[in-house]
């Protein structure tokens, strides 16, 4: 079933785009707007803007923009319906449903919905087994209690237990009308070579995995024994909802604290996250049993630029920390590394010393990445000169990823002290790396240009002159006309009437150069004929998504005038809509200029005709003189154009 228009209108009326985006991106006030690092790239300088006045976001790095619904679809990979459901839940709106979806839409949406529903059911089933079944209490609950977890923590993380048996879950799910097909797609059952279907999770404690919105997208399970050849942890297979390299375990619970403390603790295991959370350290996330990925770093980058990597103090933990630092540096984040005493991980250490001592230990022992990496690699070098030279290159390679020049200078000095080598040698090695990087970039650009040139040579059509010249040849004019139409939709009705009467009378026979502008203009006219004014809200919810994107690009302002202009320099810039009719007159003047300028060019070409007589030539000159006078008048009124002689 489809969500009713009334429910959608209610959702849009309740939305605050700053609130919605703020759940995913660390936003800071910048003038009338908010800015932050793009959640879609690994940028180091903010190019992501949110406008509370227009209720839209715009990412200038990727070109992605739209309203709060579009943001959820892009940032959290939700469908349109899922985004609406998320917002309805966030703002306490009860959804109503009516019309049927098309067969294709219904199938696509139904499958995603079914996956979410069956995973939620599985999570509840395993929770119930843990809390109600005798084996769950005796085995699963005993395990969690022995690991030091209390009832509240077990409930907060919705932990569960899978019974020992081949078909316990499958039979219960079938009894509740879940299809074998969807159970298999969700990774909850497996099919053997002989065709027999059996439970994927058996005799294990269960950890639901949620996306940043809090929806269960997968399950993880830990074995309780020490069976040889059996994986300690297993996860749901990847699905339409779950891609492990894009998920950080515990992010849903940790994101608000990460933002408020401006630091993310990155750990390895599920129990590390849970034990820290129970101790009141609620800004920890785990990489879900995988090596850290760029996509996971981007998730962290939404909420903070500061990461403290917490790993075991053994050799494997040190290597894992070293692998992760360069990846985090590539994203422009600040890194500290904390290793625990041998035999401890974050889980065991916080359980032993408690939250206060754990925080004190972090303050004292967390090292900046360069110190940590240098010390760790020097231990491996074992005073071997050749290996030490490799260490220098490796450490300097990491320093080269640091964007801030002051930080780099401090790292050069620190690295020189630790490695007992002249600082200039370190800087020289850095310059070599930078030179090599620039050389590689130039070669890559050249290679890309050569590929594009070859492709263009093969595919580009021969240039041809247009048969006709559009009345409006300047797309800037078209964009301004469209912007006026959209932004005037909220103005008083008397001003709307004057504006639209002037514009539509003037534009009714004009052929727009840009087809999207033409389509929007047609839709606007159709709504006007029905007695409605189509404003920004109308077009942002229009099913033709290219219209939404075009309008977001049109009305997004990346830059704002500094108050210094007026307060200190006495430079006064009138507000865009300070005099609405003056703005309209400028637009109409520009359109007149364009039309007249094209006519001027057409008449001027007649002078190239050697067959015309003197009287015709004089007549053309008179037309040119009159047109040029009007062109100068229009240019003066527009204020931003120059007429060539």
C-alpha positions as CSV (number, residue, x, y, z in Angstrom):
1,X,0.0,0.0,0.0
2,X,1.1,3.6,-0.6
3,X,1.4,6.3,2.1
4,X,-1.5,8.8,1.7
5,X,-0.8,12.3,0.5
6,X,-2.2,13.6,3.8
7,X,0.4,11.6,5.7
8,X,3.2,12.8,3.4
9,X,2.0,16.4,3.8
10,X,2.0,16.0,7.6
11,X,5.6,14.6,7.5
12,X,6.8,17.4,5.3
13,X,5.2,20.0,7.6
14,X,7.0,18.5,10.6
15,X,10.4,18.1,9.1
16,X,13.3,20.2,10.2
17,X,16.1,19.5,7.7
18,X,18.8,20.7,10.2
19,X,17.5,18.2,12.8
20,X,17.4,15.3,10.3
21,X,20.8,16.0,8.7
22,X,22.2,16.7,12.1
23,X,21.6,13.1,13.1
24,X,24.2,12.1,10.5
25,X,26.5,15.1,10.0
26,X,28.3,17.3,12.5
27,X,26.9,20.7,11.5
28,X,28.2,24.2,12.5
29,X,26.4,27.5,12.0
30,X,27.7,29.5,9.2
31,X,25.7,32.7,8.6
32,X,22.1,31.8,7.9
33,X,23.0,28.3,6.9
34,X,24.8,25.3,8.5
35,X,27.9,23.7,7.1
36,X,29.7,20.4,7.6
37,X,31.9,17.7,6.0
38,X,30.1,15.9,3.2
39,X,28.8,12.4,4.2
40,X,29.3,11.3,0.6
41,X,33.0,12.0,0.2
42,X,36.2,12.0,2.3
43,X,36.7,15.7,2.1
44,X,38.8,17.7,4.5
45,X,37.2,21.1,4.0
46,X,33.4,21.5,4.5
47,X,31.5,21.8,1.2
48,X,28.2,20.5,2.6
49,X,25.5,23.1,3.4
50,X,22.1,23.0,5.0
51,X,19.6,25.8,4.6
52,X,17.0,26.0,7.3
53,X,15.1,28.7,5.4
54,X,14.8,26.7,2.3
55,X,14.7,23.3,4.1
56,X,17.2,21.8,1.7
57,X,20.8,20.5,1.8
58,X,23.5,20.8,-0.9
59,X,26.8,18.9,-1.2
60,X,29.0,21.0,-3.5
61,X,31.6,18.2,-3.7
62,X,29.2,15.7,-5.3
63,X,26.4,17.9,-6.6
64,X,23.9,15.9,-4.5
65,X,21.1,18.0,-3.0
66,X,17.5,18.0,-2.0
67,X,15.2,17.9,1.0
68,X,15.4,15.8,4.2
69,X,13.8,12.8,2.4
70,X,16.4,12.9,-0.3
71,X,19.2,13.2,2.2
72,X,18.0,10.0,4.0
73,X,17.8,8.2,0.7
74,X,21.4,9.2,-0.2
75,X,23.1,9.0,3.2
76,X,21.4,5.9,4.6
77,X,20.5,4.2,1.3
78,X,16.8,4.2,2.1
79,X,14.0,4.0,-0.4
80,X,11.6,6.9,-0.6
81,X,9.0,5.0,1.5
82,X,11.6,3.9,4.0
83,X,12.7,7.6,4.4
84,X,9.1,8.7,5.0
85,X,8.6,5.9,7.6
86,X,11.9,6.9,9.3
87,X,10.7,10.6,9.5
88,X,7.2,9.5,10.6
89,X,8.7,7.6,13.5
90,X,11.1,10.5,14.4
91,X,8.3,13.0,14.5
92,X,5.6,10.8,16.0
93,X,3.3,10.7,13.0
94,X,0.9,7.8,12.4
95,X,1.0,6.9,8.8
96,X,-2.1,6.2,6.7
97,X,-2.0,4.1,3.5
98,X,-4.2,4.0,0.4
99,X,-3.3,3.5,-3.2
100,X,-1.5,0.5,-4.6
101,X,2.0,0.7,-6.0
102,X,2.8,-0.5,-9.5
103,X,3.8,-4.2,-9.7
104,X,7.5,-3.3,-10.1
105,X,7.5,-0.8,-7.3
106,X,5.5,-3.1,-5.1
107,X,7.9,-6.0,-5.7
108,X,11.0,-3.9,-5.0
109,X,9.6,-2.2,-1.9
110,X,8.0,-5.3,-0.6
111,X,11.3,-7.2,-0.7
112,X,13.2,-4.6,1.2
113,X,10.3,-4.2,3.7
114,X,10.2,-8.0,4.1
115,X,13.9,-8.1,4.8
116,X,13.6,-5.5,7.5
117,X,10.6,-7.2,9.0
118,X,12.0,-10.7,9.0
119,X,15.3,-9.5,10.6
120,X,13.4,-7.6,13.2
121,X,11.4,-10.8,13.8
122,X,14.6,-12.8,14.1
123,X,16.1,-10.4,16.5
124,X,13.0,-10.6,18.7
125,X,13.0,-14.4,18.4
126,X,16.6,-14.8,19.6
127,X,15.9,-12.3,22.4
128,X,13.0,-14.3,23.5
129,X,15.1,-17.5,23.4
130,X,17.7,-15.9,25.7
131,X,15.2,-14.6,28.2
132,X,12.4,-17.2,28.2
133,X,13.8,-20.6,27.0
134,X,15.5,-22.8,29.6
135,X,18.6,-23.3,27.4
136,X,18.8,-19.6,26.7
137,X,18.8,-18.8,30.4
138,X,21.2,-21.6,31.3
139,X,23.6,-21.2,28.4
140,X,23.3,-17.8,26.7
141,X,22.4,-15.7,29.8
142,X,25.1,-17.4,31.8
143,X,27.7,-16.5,29.2
144,X,26.7,-12.8,29.1
145,X,26.6,-12.6,32.9
146,X,30.1,-14.3,33.1
147,X,31.3,-11.6,30.7
148,X,30.1,-9.0,33.2
149,X,27.0,-7.7,31.4
150,X,24.0,-6.5,33.4
151,X,20.3,-6.9,32.4
152,X,20.0,-3.3,31.2
153,X,23.0,-3.6,28.8
154,X,21.7,-6.9,27.5
155,X,18.4,-5.2,26.8
156,X,19.9,-2.0,25.3
157,X,21.9,-4.0,22.7
158,X,19.0,-6.5,22.2
159,X,21.3,-9.5,22.7
160,X,19.9,-13.0,22.1
161,X,20.6,-16.7,21.9
162,X,20.2,-19.2,19.1
163,X,19.1,-22.6,20.3
164,X,21.1,-25.7,19.5
165,X,19.2,-27.5,16.7
166,X,18.9,-27.5,12.9
167,X,15.4,-26.2,12.4
168,X,14.2,-24.3,15.6
169,X,14.1,-20.9,14.0
170,X,13.0,-22.0,10.6
171,X,9.9,-23.9,11.8
172,X,8.9,-21.0,14.1
173,X,9.3,-18.5,11.2
174,X,7.3,-20.6,8.8
175,X,4.6,-21.0,11.4
176,X,4.4,-17.1,11.5
177,X,3.9,-17.0,7.7
178,X,7.5,-16.0,6.7
179,X,8.5,-17.4,3.3
180,X,11.5,-19.6,2.8
181,X,12.7,-17.3,0.0
182,X,12.8,-14.2,2.2
183,X,14.4,-16.2,5.1
184,X,17.1,-17.3,2.7
185,X,17.7,-13.8,1.3
186,X,18.0,-12.5,4.9
187,X,20.7,-15.1,5.5
188,X,18.7,-16.7,8.3
189,X,18.6,-20.2,6.8
190,X,20.9,-22.0,4.5
191,X,20.3,-24.7,1.9
192,X,22.5,-27.8,1.8
193,X,23.6,-29.5,-1.3
194,X,20.9,-32.1,-0.8
195,X,18.3,-29.3,-0.8
196,X,17.6,-29.5,2.9
197,X,17.0,-26.1,4.6
198,X,18.5,-25.5,8.0
199,X,19.1,-22.6,10.5
200,X,22.2,-20.6,9.8
201,X,22.6,-19.6,13.5
202,X,22.7,-22.5,16.0
203,X,23.9,-22.7,19.6
204,X,25.4,-19.2,19.6
205,X,24.9,-15.9,21.5
206,X,23.4,-13.3,19.1
207,X,24.4,-9.6,18.4
208,X,21.9,-7.7,16.2
209,X,23.7,-5.3,13.8
210,X,22.0,-2.0,13.2
211,X,22.5,0.8,10.7
212,X,23.0,4.3,11.9
213,X,19.2,4.8,11.9
214,X,18.7,1.9,14.3
215,X,17.2,-0.6,11.9
216,X,18.4,-4.2,12.2
217,X,20.2,-5.1,8.9
218,X,22.1,-8.2,9.9
219,X,23.0,-10.5,12.8
220,X,26.3,-11.7,14.3
221,X,26.8,-14.7,16.4
222,X,29.5,-16.0,18.7
223,X,30.2,-19.7,19.4
224,X,30.3,-20.7,23.1
225,X,32.7,-23.6,22.8
226,X,36.1,-24.1,21.3
227,X,35.4,-26.4,18.4
228,X,38.3,-26.7,16.0
229,X,37.6,-25.6,12.5
230,X,34.6,-23.6,13.6
231,X,34.6,-19.8,13.3
232,X,34.4,-17.9,16.6
233,X,32.1,-15.3,15.0
234,X,29.8,-15.5,12.0
235,X,27.8,-12.8,10.4
236,X,24.8,-12.7,8.2
237,X,25.8,-12.9,4.5
238,X,25.7,-9.6,2.6
239,X,22.3,-8.6,1.3
240,X,20.5,-5.7,-0.2
241,X,20.4,-4.2,3.3
242,X,23.8,-5.3,4.7
243,X,27.2,-4.5,3.3
244,X,29.7,-5.1,6.2
245,X,32.3,-2.6,4.9
246,X,29.6,0.2,5.3
247,X,28.6,-0.7,8.8
248,X,30.1,0.2,12.2
249,X,28.7,-1.8,15.1
250,X,27.3,0.4,17.9
251,X,27.1,3.6,15.8
252,X,23.4,4.0,16.4
253,X,24.0,4.0,20.2
254,X,27.2,6.0,20.0
255,X,26.7,8.7,17.4
256,X,25.3,11.4,19.7
257,X,28.1,11.0,22.2
258,X,30.7,11.0,19.4
259,X,29.3,14.3,18.3
260,X,29.1,15.8,21.8
261,X,32.6,14.6,22.9
262,X,34.0,15.2,19.4
263,X,35.9,11.9,19.5
264,X,35.2,8.4,18.3
265,X,36.7,5.4,20.0
266,X,37.4,2.7,17.4
267,X,37.6,-0.9,18.8
268,X,37.7,-4.3,17.2
269,X,35.0,-6.4,18.8
270,X,31.3,-6.3,19.7
271,X,32.0,-7.0,23.4
272,X,34.5,-4.1,23.5
273,X,31.7,-1.7,22.4
274,X,29.2,-3.2,24.8
275,X,31.4,-3.3,27.9
276,X,32.6,0.3,27.3
277,X,29.0,1.4,26.9
278,X,28.0,-0.3,30.2
279,X,30.8,1.5,31.9
280,X,29.4,4.8,30.7
281,X,31.9,5.2,27.8
282,X,29.3,5.5,25.0
283,X,31.3,6.8,22.1
284,X,32.8,3.5,20.9
285,X,32.2,1.7,17.6
286,X,33.6,-1.5,16.1
287,X,34.5,-2.4,12.5
288,X,32.3,-5.5,12.7
289,X,35.0,-8.1,12.4
290,X,36.5,-6.6,9.2
291,X,39.6,-4.6,8.5
292,X,38.8,-0.9,8.6
293,X,37.4,0.3,5.3
294,X,37.2,3.8,3.7
295,X,33.4,3.6,3.9
296,X,33.6,3.1,7.6
297,X,36.0,6.0,8.0
298,X,33.5,8.2,6.1
299,X,30.8,7.2,8.6
300,X,33.0,8.4,11.5
301,X,33.8,11.6,9.5
302,X,30.1,12.5,9.7
303,X,30.3,13.1,13.4
304,X,33.8,14.0,14.3
305,X,37.3,14.5,13.0
306,X,39.0,12.9,16.0
307,X,39.5,9.2,16.3
308,X,41.2,7.2,19.1
309,X,42.1,3.7,18.0
310,X,41.8,1.2,20.8
311,X,43.5,-2.2,20.1
312,X,44.9,-5.1,22.0
313,X,48.6,-4.7,23.0
314,X,49.7,-7.9,21.3
315,X,51.5,-8.1,18.0
316,X,48.3,-8.6,16.0
317,X,46.7,-5.6,17.7
318,X,49.7,-3.4,16.9
319,X,49.7,-4.4,13.2
320,X,45.9,-3.8,13.0
321,X,46.4,-0.3,14.5
322,X,49.2,0.5,12.0
323,X,47.1,-0.7,9.0
324,X,44.2,1.6,10.1
325,X,46.1,4.8,10.7
326,X,47.0,5.6,7.1
327,X,43.4,5.0,6.0
328,X,42.1,7.4,8.6
329,X,44.7,9.9,7.7
330,X,43.7,9.8,4.1
331,X,40.3,11.1,5.2
332,X,41.8,14.1,7.0
333,X,41.0,12.8,10.5
334,X,43.1,13.3,13.6
335,X,44.3,10.0,15.1
336,X,45.5,8.8,18.5
337,X,46.4,5.2,19.2
338,X,45.9,3.4,22.6
339,X,47.3,0.0,23.3
340,X,46.4,-1.9,26.4
341,X,48.7,-4.0,28.7
342,X,49.5,-7.4,27.3
343,X,46.6,-9.8,27.6
344,X,44.0,-7.0,27.8
345,X,41.6,-5.6,25.3
346,X,39.1,-2.7,25.9
347,X,36.5,-5.2,27.2
348,X,38.7,-6.9,29.8
349,X,40.5,-3.7,30.8
350,X,37.4,-1.6,31.5
351,X,35.9,-4.6,33.4
352,X,39.1,-4.8,35.6
353,X,39.8,-1.2,36.3
354,X,36.5,0.6,35.9
355,X,35.4,3.6,33.9
356,X,37.4,6.3,35.9
357,X,40.7,4.5,35.7
358,X,40.0,3.6,32.1
359,X,39.6,7.3,31.1
360,X,42.7,8.2,33.1
361,X,44.6,5.5,31.3
362,X,43.5,6.9,27.9
363,X,44.6,10.4,28.8
364,X,48.1,9.2,29.8
365,X,48.8,6.5,27.3
366,X,47.0,7.6,24.1
367,X,49.7,8.5,21.6
368,X,49.6,10.6,18.4
369,X,49.8,8.3,15.4
370,X,53.4,9.3,14.4
371,X,54.8,8.5,17.8
372,X,53.0,5.2,18.0
373,X,53.9,4.2,14.5
374,X,57.5,5.2,14.8
375,X,58.0,3.4,18.1
376,X,56.2,0.3,16.9
377,X,58.2,0.0,13.7
378,X,61.5,0.7,15.4
379,X,60.9,-2.2,17.7
380,X,60.5,-4.4,14.6
381,X,63.7,-3.0,13.0
382,X,65.9,-4.5,15.8
383,X,68.6,-1.9,15.1
384,X,69.0,-3.1,11.5
385,X,70.1,0.0,9.4
386,X,68.4,-1.2,6.3
387,X,65.2,-1.9,8.1
388,X,65.5,1.5,9.9
389,X,65.7,3.2,6.5
390,X,62.5,1.5,5.5
391,X,60.9,2.6,8.8
392,X,61.8,6.2,8.0
393,X,60.2,6.1,4.6
394,X,57.1,4.4,5.9
395,X,56.7,7.0,8.7
396,X,57.3,9.9,6.4
397,X,54.8,8.5,4.0
398,X,52.2,8.7,6.7
399,X,53.2,12.3,7.6
400,X,52.8,13.2,3.9
401,X,49.1,12.4,4.3
402,X,48.7,15.1,7.0
403,X,47.0,18.2,5.5
404,X,47.9,20.8,8.1
405,X,51.4,22.3,7.5
406,X,51.9,23.2,11.2
407,X,51.1,19.6,12.3
408,X,53.4,18.3,9.7
409,X,56.3,20.5,11.0
410,X,55.7,19.2,14.5
411,X,55.7,15.6,13.3
412,X,59.0,16.2,11.4
413,X,60.6,17.4,14.6
414,X,59.1,14.5,16.7
415,X,60.1,11.9,14.1
416,X,63.6,13.3,14.0
417,X,63.9,12.8,17.8
418,X,62.5,9.3,17.9
419,X,64.5,8.1,14.9
420,X,67.7,9.9,16.0
421,X,68.2,11.4,12.6
422,X,68.6,15.0,11.3
423,X,65.3,16.7,10.7
424,X,66.4,17.9,7.3
425,X,66.7,14.3,6.1
426,X,63.1,13.7,7.1
427,X,62.0,16.8,5.2
428,X,64.0,15.8,2.2
429,X,62.4,12.4,2.2
430,X,59.0,14.1,2.5
431,X,59.7,16.3,-0.5
432,X,60.7,13.2,-2.6
433,X,57.4,11.6,-1.7
434,X,55.4,14.7,-2.6
435,X,57.3,15.1,-5.9
436,X,56.5,11.5,-6.7
437,X,52.8,11.9,-5.8
438,X,52.5,15.0,-8.0
439,X,54.2,13.2,-10.9
440,X,51.8,10.3,-10.5
441,X,48.8,12.7,-10.5
442,X,50.0,14.5,-13.6
443,X,50.5,11.1,-15.4
444,X,47.0,10.1,-14.3
445,X,45.5,13.3,-15.6
446,X,47.3,12.9,-18.9
447,X,46.2,9.3,-19.2
448,X,42.6,10.3,-18.5
449,X,42.8,13.2,-21.0
450,X,44.2,10.8,-23.7
451,X,41.4,8.3,-23.0
452,X,38.8,11.1,-23.2
453,X,40.3,12.5,-26.4
454,X,40.2,9.0,-28.0
455,X,36.6,8.5,-27.0
456,X,35.6,11.9,-28.2
457,X,37.3,11.4,-31.5
458,X,35.4,8.2,-32.0
459,X,32.0,9.3,-30.7
460,X,31.7,13.1,-31.1
461,X,29.4,14.2,-34.0
462,X,30.6,16.8,-36.5
463,X,29.7,20.3,-35.4
464,X,26.6,21.8,-37.1
465,X,25.0,25.2,-37.0
466,X,21.5,25.3,-35.5
467,X,18.6,25.7,-38.0
468,X,16.9,28.2,-35.7
469,X,18.0,30.6,-33.0
470,X,16.0,30.3,-29.8
471,X,14.4,33.6,-28.5
472,X,16.3,33.1,-25.3
473,X,19.8,31.9,-26.0
474,X,21.3,32.7,-22.6
475,X,20.6,29.9,-20.0
476,X,21.5,32.3,-17.2
477,X,18.3,34.2,-18.2
478,X,16.3,31.0,-18.1
479,X,17.6,30.1,-14.7
480,X,16.7,33.6,-13.3
481,X,13.2,33.4,-14.8
482,X,12.7,30.1,-13.1
483,X,14.2,31.3,-9.8
484,X,11.8,34.2,-9.8
485,X,8.8,31.9,-10.4
486,X,9.8,29.6,-7.6
487,X,10.8,32.2,-5.0
488,X,7.8,34.4,-5.7
489,X,5.4,31.5,-4.8
490,X,5.5,32.5,-1.1
491,X,4.9,36.2,-1.7
492,X,1.5,38.1,-1.2
493,X,-1.1,37.3,-3.8
494,X,-1.2,40.8,-5.3
495,X,2.5,40.7,-6.1
496,X,2.1,37.1,-7.5
497,X,-0.6,38.3,-9.8
498,X,1.4,41.2,-11.1
499,X,4.5,39.1,-11.6
500,X,2.9,36.1,-13.2
501,X,0.7,38.2,-15.5
502,X,3.9,40.0,-16.7
503,X,5.9,36.9,-17.1
504,X,3.4,34.6,-18.7
505,X,2.3,37.1,-21.2
506,X,5.9,37.7,-22.2
507,X,7.0,34.0,-22.2
508,X,4.0,32.2,-23.6
509,X,5.5,31.9,-27.1
510,X,9.1,31.5,-26.0
511,X,11.0,28.2,-26.6
512,X,13.4,27.6,-23.7
513,X,16.9,26.3,-24.4
514,X,17.0,24.1,-21.3
515,X,14.4,21.3,-21.5
516,X,14.1,20.9,-17.7
517,X,13.3,24.6,-17.4
518,X,10.8,24.3,-20.1
519,X,9.2,21.3,-18.3
520,X,9.0,23.2,-15.0
521,X,7.5,26.2,-16.7
522,X,4.8,24.0,-18.2
523,X,4.0,22.4,-14.9
524,X,3.8,25.8,-13.3
525,X,1.4,27.0,-15.9
526,X,-0.7,23.8,-15.5
527,X,-0.9,24.4,-11.7
528,X,-1.8,28.1,-12.2
529,X,-4.7,27.1,-14.6
530,X,-6.0,24.9,-11.7
531,X,-5.8,27.9,-9.3
532,X,-2.7,26.7,-7.5
533,X,0.7,28.3,-7.1
534,X,3.5,25.8,-7.5
535,X,6.2,26.6,-5.0
536,X,9.4,24.9,-4.0
537,X,7.6,22.2,-1.9
538,X,5.5,21.2,-5.0
539,X,8.6,20.6,-7.1
540,X,10.8,18.9,-4.4
541,X,8.1,16.2,-4.1
542,X,7.5,15.9,-7.8
543,X,8.1,12.3,-9.1
544,X,10.5,13.6,-11.9
545,X,13.7,13.6,-9.9
546,X,15.7,15.6,-12.4
547,X,13.4,18.5,-11.6
548,X,14.1,18.3,-7.9
549,X,17.9,18.2,-8.5
550,X,17.8,21.1,-10.9
551,X,15.9,23.3,-8.5
552,X,18.1,22.4,-5.6
553,X,21.2,23.4,-7.6
554,X,19.4,26.6,-8.6
555,X,18.5,27.9,-5.2
556,X,21.5,26.6,-3.2
557,X,23.9,29.4,-2.2
558,X,27.3,28.1,-1.1
559,X,28.6,31.6,-0.2
560,X,27.1,34.3,2.0
561,X,28.1,38.0,2.3
562,X,30.3,38.7,5.2
563,X,29.1,41.2,7.8
564,X,32.5,42.8,7.5
565,X,31.4,44.3,4.1
566,X,28.8,46.4,5.7
567,X,30.1,46.9,9.2
568,X,33.7,47.8,8.4
569,X,34.0,48.6,4.7
570,X,30.7,50.4,4.4
571,X,29.8,48.3,1.3
572,X,26.0,47.8,1.2
573,X,24.6,45.0,-0.9
574,X,20.8,45.0,-1.2
575,X,19.0,41.8,-0.3
576,X,18.1,39.6,-3.2
577,X,14.4,40.2,-2.8
578,X,14.6,43.7,-1.2
579,X,12.7,45.2,-4.1
580,X,10.8,42.4,-5.8
581,X,9.4,44.3,-8.7
582,X,12.8,45.9,-9.3
583,X,14.2,42.4,-9.6
584,X,11.4,41.4,-12.0
585,X,12.1,44.5,-14.1
586,X,15.8,43.5,-14.4
587,X,14.8,40.0,-15.6
588,X,12.4,41.4,-18.2
589,X,15.0,43.9,-19.3
590,X,17.5,41.1,-19.7
591,X,15.0,39.1,-21.8
592,X,14.3,42.1,-23.9
593,X,18.1,42.6,-24.3
594,X,18.5,39.0,-25.5
595,X,15.7,39.2,-28.0
596,X,16.8,42.5,-29.3
597,X,20.5,41.5,-29.4
598,X,19.6,38.5,-31.6
599,X,17.6,40.7,-33.9
600,X,20.5,43.2,-34.0
601,X,22.9,40.4,-35.1
602,X,20.4,39.2,-37.8
603,X,20.1,42.7,-39.2
604,X,23.9,43.3,-39.1
605,X,24.4,40.2,-41.3
606,X,22.3,41.8,-44.0
607,X,25.1,44.4,-44.5
608,X,27.3,41.5,-45.7
609,X,25.1,41.1,-48.6
610,X,26.7,42.9,-51.6
611,X,23.5,42.8,-53.6
612,X,21.7,45.4,-51.4
613,X,21.4,49.0,-52.8
614,X,22.3,52.2,-51.0
615,X,18.8,53.0,-49.8
616,X,18.5,49.5,-48.2
617,X,21.9,49.9,-46.6
618,X,20.9,53.3,-45.0
619,X,17.7,51.7,-43.7
620,X,19.7,48.9,-42.1
621,X,22.1,51.4,-40.5
622,X,19.1,53.4,-39.1
623,X,17.8,50.1,-37.6
624,X,21.2,49.3,-36.1
625,X,21.5,52.7,-34.5
626,X,18.0,52.5,-32.9
627,X,18.6,49.0,-31.7
628,X,22.0,49.9,-30.2
629,X,20.4,52.7,-28.2
630,X,17.8,50.4,-26.8
631,X,20.4,47.7,-26.1
632,X,22.5,50.2,-24.0
633,X,19.4,51.3,-22.1
634,X,18.5,47.7,-21.3
635,X,22.1,46.9,-20.3
636,X,22.1,49.9,-18.0
637,X,18.9,48.7,-16.4
638,X,20.3,45.2,-16.0
639,X,23.5,46.6,-14.6
640,X,25.7,43.5,-15.3
641,X,26.1,43.5,-19.1
642,X,28.3,45.4,-21.5
643,X,27.3,46.1,-25.1
644,X,30.0,45.9,-27.6
645,X,30.3,48.5,-30.4
